[in-house]
Amino acid sequence: VKKPALKKVRMSADSMLKALLGSKHTVNLELRANLKQVKKEVKEEAVGDWRKNIEDKADRKKMFESS
C-alpha cells in the first residue's frame, strides 16, 4: 500500500502543541509571548563631525590608492 505524500502545512506552535498533547494541555500563551519579546536596545551613534572622520580615514584611502 503506497502512502500519499505528506503535505507541508504551516501551523502555529500552539496549534501543534494542542495536536500533540490534546486540547487539555494548553500552553500559557502569555508566558510564551513574554519569552519572545526581546527588548532591542536603541543604539544612538554619536555622529559628530563627519569631516573629521574622513580626515581620520584619509591614510586608509591612500593605502587603497597606492595599490
Secondary structure per residue as TSV (DSSP state, phi and psi in degrees):
chain	resnum	aa	ss	phi	psi
A	1	V	-	360.0	121.7
A	2	K	-	-86.0	127.5
A	3	K	-	-81.5	141.9
A	4	P	-	-69.5	149.4
A	5	A	-	-65.3	138.7
A	6	L	-	-75.2	137.4
A	7	K	-	-88.5	142.2
A	8	K	-	-81.5	123.0
A	9	V	-	-121.0	127.9
A	10	R	-	-78.0	127.9
A	11	M	-	-147.6	144.0
A	12	S	-	-73.0	160.0
A	13	A	H	-62.8	-39.0
A	14	D	H	-71.3	-32.9
A	15	S	H	-69.4	-31.7
A	16	M	H	-66.4	-44.6
A	17	L	H	-63.0	-39.3
A	18	K	H	-63.4	-39.7
A	19	A	H	-66.2	-39.8
A	20	L	H	-74.2	-46.9
A	21	L	H	-97.3	-9.1
A	22	G	-	87.4	158.6
A	23	S	T	-68.3	-16.5
A	24	K	T	-71.5	-25.3
A	25	H	-	-95.4	87.1
A	26	T	-	-100.5	126.5
A	27	V	-	-74.9	137.9
A	28	N	-	-64.1	111.3
A	29	L	H	-68.6	-34.0
A	30	E	H	-60.5	-40.3
A	31	L	H	-60.8	-46.0
A	32	R	H	-67.0	-37.3
A	33	A	H	-63.3	-39.2
A	34	N	H	-64.6	-35.8
A	35	L	H	-67.5	-37.5
A	36	K	H	-68.1	-34.4
A	37	Q	-	-72.4	102.4
A	38	V	-	-100.5	120.2
A	39	K	-	-73.1	118.1
A	40	K	-	-89.2	121.5
A	41	E	-	-75.0	133.8
A	42	V	-	-78.0	118.4
A	43	K	-	-89.4	122.2
A	44	E	-	-107.2	107.7
A	45	E	-	-87.2	128.7
A	46	A	-	-73.9	110.6
A	47	V	-	-72.3	-44.1
A	48	G	-	67.4	-157.2
A	49	D	-	-88.3	114.4
A	50	W	H	-70.0	-23.6
A	51	R	H	-64.8	-38.5
A	52	K	H	-60.5	-42.9
A	53	N	H	-60.4	-39.9
A	54	I	H	-66.0	-40.8
A	55	E	H	-63.3	-37.5
A	56	D	H	-63.5	-35.5
A	57	K	T	-91.2	4.0
A	58	A	H	-61.5	-39.9
A	59	D	H	-64.7	-33.8
A	60	R	H	-67.5	-37.5
A	61	K	H	-63.0	-42.6
A	62	K	H	-58.9	-39.5
A	63	M	H	-57.9	-40.8
A	64	F	H	-72.8	-39.2
A	65	E	H	-67.5	-33.6
A	66	S	H	-69.4	-31.3
A	67	S	-	-74.7	360.0
